[in-house]
């Protein structure tokens, strides 16, 4: 696990400073949601809201809206997807 975590940290370090700022502003729910969206290509909002996060549904919706506003994913009806 430590080796994988170090690989992630090294990749983060390679990012330009603007991308690092965006990455550091993401919370754990947003990172989890973004990883699901990237891995599955298209994800329903109901499956994203069923995470183990302690946030309320309203907070989760706001976090997902932030991801769309930052341009990290797109939303069409109840479907989140990458470019």
C-alpha positions in Angstrom: 0.0 0.0 0.0 2.8 2.4 0.8 4.4 1.9 -2.6 1.1 2.7 -4.3 0.6 5.8 -2.2 4.1 7.0 -3.0 3.4 6.5 -6.7 0.3 8.7 -6.3 2.2 11.4 -4.5 4.9 11.4 -7.2 2.3 11.8 -9.9 0.7 14.7 -8.0 4.1 16.3 -7.7 4.5 16.2 -11.5 1.3 18.3 -12.0 1.5 22.0 -12.9 0.8 24.3 -10.0 -2.7 25.3 -11.2 -3.7 21.6 -11.4 -2.2 21.0 -7.9 -4.4 23.7 -6.5 -7.5 22.2 -8.0 -6.5 18.7 -6.8 -5.8 19.9 -3.2 -9.2 21.6 -3.0 -11.1 18.4 -3.6 -12.5 16.6 -0.6 -12.5 12.8 -0.1 -16.0 12.3 -1.5 -15.1 14.2 -4.6 -12.0 12.1 -5.1 -14.0 8.9 -4.6 -16.7 10.1 -7.0 -14.1 11.2 -9.6 -12.3 7.9 -9.5 -15.6 6.0 -10.0 -16.5 8.2 -13.0 -13.1 7.8 -14.6 -13.1 4.0 -14.1 -16.7 3.3 -15.2 -16.9 6.1 -17.9 -20.6 6.7 -17.1 -22.1 6.6 -13.6 -25.6 7.3 -12.3 -25.8 9.9 -9.5 -27.6 7.3 -7.3 -24.6 5.1 -7.3 -22.3 8.1 -6.4 -24.6 9.1 -3.6 -24.4 5.6 -2.0 -20.8 6.1 -0.8 -19.6 5.6 2.7 -19.0 9.3 3.2 -20.6 11.0 6.3 -21.8 13.9 4.2 -25.6 14.4 3.7 -27.2 13.9 0.3 -27.4 17.7 -0.2 -23.7 18.1 0.5 -22.9 15.3 -1.9 -24.9 16.9 -4.6 -23.1 20.2 -4.0 -19.7 18.4 -4.2 -20.8 16.7 -7.5 -21.9 20.1 -8.8 -18.4 21.5 -8.0 -16.8 18.7 -10.0 -18.9 19.7 -13.0 -18.2 23.4 -12.5 -14.4 22.8 -12.3 -14.6 20.9 -15.6 -13.5 17.6 -14.2 -16.5 15.8 -15.4 -19.8 16.4 -17.2 -23.4 15.8 -16.2 -26.4 15.0 -18.4 -29.6 14.3 -16.5 -28.6 11.8 -13.8 -25.5 10.6 -15.5 -21.9 11.7 -14.8 -19.2 11.0 -17.3 -15.8 12.1 -18.4 -14.9 13.7 -21.8 
